[in-house]
Amino acid sequence: MILTDIEIISGIFSLIFVVISAYIGLRIISKYFKLKKREFLFFGLTWIFVGELWWSSAVSFIFAVLTNNTLPELIYFFIGNVFIPLALPIWLVVFTEFRFKDNKKKLIIISLVIGAIYEIIFMVTLFTNIPVIGEMSSVVDAEYRNFVIVYLISVLLVFFITGMIFSLDSIKVRNPEIRLRGKFLIISFILFTIGAGLDGLKSFLFSDLSLLLFLVIDRILLILSALGFYIGFTMPDRIKNFFLKNQIN
């Protein structure tokens, strides 16, 4: 089996994004064990899980290179979706510590219930009627359909809106470091939403000739969003000193 240029580019950049996202998520989680602040645990898990859609693309690419075969659709869709319903409730646990505290339990329970219903429907459909979920558009990519695409778009929109609220609140405070964190998070949430949204629509918006360039740009946006998320929540000293040197001096 010979992979096309588009499949190679998509697979490689998906793998890069997944590795970087996993590393960043684990680095943020490591802050929890050092500082004993649970928000770092939830921030790290959030980022790892929101990037799950690209796990299947990365795994299928590695599988194709190593075995010269295509990853079965059932495994592909399972790898790319099974943890996504956890991403939103985990994020809301942290978000509602800062906003909508009075509705914290209600919002988390609603997201958990909707996620559980989606998970049940998804798993039943996965083992009974895969075409309802979607179909493989290439060795490393798939097109989602029906209730799956509706749920994924809904999660993306909620993640973006709440993320922007969280970030905009941060840049309103007097503390220069917190404002800087907020700016990086705004960039991260915007880039991730653009990257994820366009990725889902790539087959409708781009021809084969422009798809290669788009995939490179799109995955770079996702990688930059991951870096922005990491900087916003951990603020390495080098970054802080570089951007805040005027205030420090």
ABEGO torsion letter per residue (X at the ends): XBBBAAAAAAAAAAAAAAAAAAAAAAAAAAAAAAAGBAAAAAAAAAAAAAAAAAAAAAAAAAAAAAAGBBBBAAAAAAAAAAAAAAAAAAAAAAAAAABGAAAAAAAAAAAAAAAAAAAAAAAAAAAABAAAAEBBABAABBBBBEAAAAAAAAAAAAAAAAAAAAAAAAAABABAAAAAAAAAAAAAAAAAAAAAAAAAAAAAABBAAAAAAAAAAAAAAAAAAAAAAAAAAAGBAAAAAAAAAAAAX
